[in-house]
């Protein structure tokens, strides 16, 4: 596990199951209609229960780059922020992913959360290149922590395979060298 500290916040890279994260809030890589059938979203609903999908249905539509929040059902995490990242090839993907990460961290801050776990938004079934995804997510998280007043003290980046773990760890190494 690779970790860096920025101000009072620890950023950690963890290879593991996001749904097992014992934090205030986990982040779901969602689609705009908040239909959680596959990928990370499907795993969250299978583990957390139908209540997550039912609450999502009441929210309805969330534009790309934005997010919404539901309870965590029977997950260890009390809440789920459903973040809609871009599908690769739809245009302006980098800016949309940056917006998605900023909006997620802003909502977590507004809710007073101290601990958050997030997957590699858009790098799965949405096809965003993993290396670029790692660069954008790490840089947006670091920029947010440096520039905003936030209660977030722990941000865990949960990843599923060695390849993407390596890309995220490289971003933290670059960050440490640039201090």
Secondary structure, 3 states (H helix, E strand, C coil): CEEEEECCEEEEEEECCHHHCCCCEEEEEECCCCCCCCHHHHHHHHHHCHHHHHHHHHHCCCCCCCEEEEECCCCCCCEEEEEECCCCCCCCHHHHHHHHHHHHHHHHHHCCCCEEEECCCCCCCCCCCHHHHHHHHHHHHHHHHHHCCCCCCEEEEEECCHHHHHHHHHHHHHHHHCC
